[in-house]
Amino acid sequence: MLGIIDRFEEEFVVVELETKKLINIEKNKIPIEAIVGDVLNIGNYITVDLKETEKRKKYIEKLTEDLWE
């Protein structure tokens, strides 16, 4: 399952799942290098999906460019 880090709150990370549902995950279960906007693979272990994160960033940049044209 994939999720996107929405924000950090005290000892939790708020993650938006593919279903648009928001869940809280304890910070100590998230990789320390994770930041807002990163795509997470959520399974037995939680990892940052670098490929999906980069793909999403490029998509958002393209959307932003299109707004200004």
Phi, psi and omega in degrees: 000142178254150176211156180244132179291119179272315181190166175252134178224114179045248182261013181237157172246128178270123185238132175265121179280170178301334181277002183077002177283139176263135177230158175256133176236137179300137182305323183291353178262354182259140177305139186299332182278355182294140178230169177303134179097346178291145175269131181250141166269118183251116180205219176300320175239148178257126180230157174276128177269095185297322180296311180293323179297314179296318179300316180294318179298317178296320178298315180294319177300318179297316178300318181295317178301316181297330179294326186269356179272000000 
